[in-house]
Amino acid sequence: MLDVLAFGAHPDDVEMTSGGLLCRLVDAGLAVGIIDLTRGELGTRGTPEVRTKEAQAAARIMGARVRECLDMPDGAVRNTAEARIEVIRALRKYRPRLIIIPYWECEHPDHANTGRLVKESAYLAGLKKIDTGQERFRPARVIHYMTHHRFEPSFIVPIDEYFERKMEAVRAHASQFYRPDAPDEDETRISQPGFLDLLALRDRTYGAMVGAMYGEPYFMRGILRIENPFALWCRT
Ligand SMILES: [Zn+2]
């Protein structure tokens, strides 16, 4: 059983987009897990074995209790009936009240499809007649993290004290990043020498919007229910 479960299409998606929030929730005493839909085997760099080891190291740095892979095909994540059953099984197994998933629009179809697949599965997991031999379960809240497609955030989580740990988890995916000792490796978007700076700049930009050094943007559907605006915003 977990309190929080984050889903990513590829083994480094969750740390780059939500690593700060996951560290914060772990430090708040919550049981946090990560599910990667693929092993990232289409990636230009790193073998699936290397990427799995890196993903486990990153999970340890963030303090996640569980990191699983559903072994869906990289580059071909689809919102099919079979895929939804896989996700429903995972949700019913871990019963997380909060799930953190990609926004459903992105130029990378795996990210967009992961957003749609997990969102729909979260609803369907609550239907008794979808039989997986497990108790039905529906998360209380779904929030979406930002991949490539920009959206107006519903809220931004300040991550100043978690930024270094988040970046350490990102750097655990060493096969994906620029290595001065291996200049002949094929280049990818994230293997450019400046990529980690760009990632930090994005967190810096969203942090500045809420008076923090670093922040992560999130989107939620629906309207926030707030009983005491004073307690939420005006406590000194
Ligand atoms: Zn990705």
Residues whose N, C-alpha, C, O or C-beta is under 5 A from the ligand:
A	BS01	ZN	A9 H10 D13
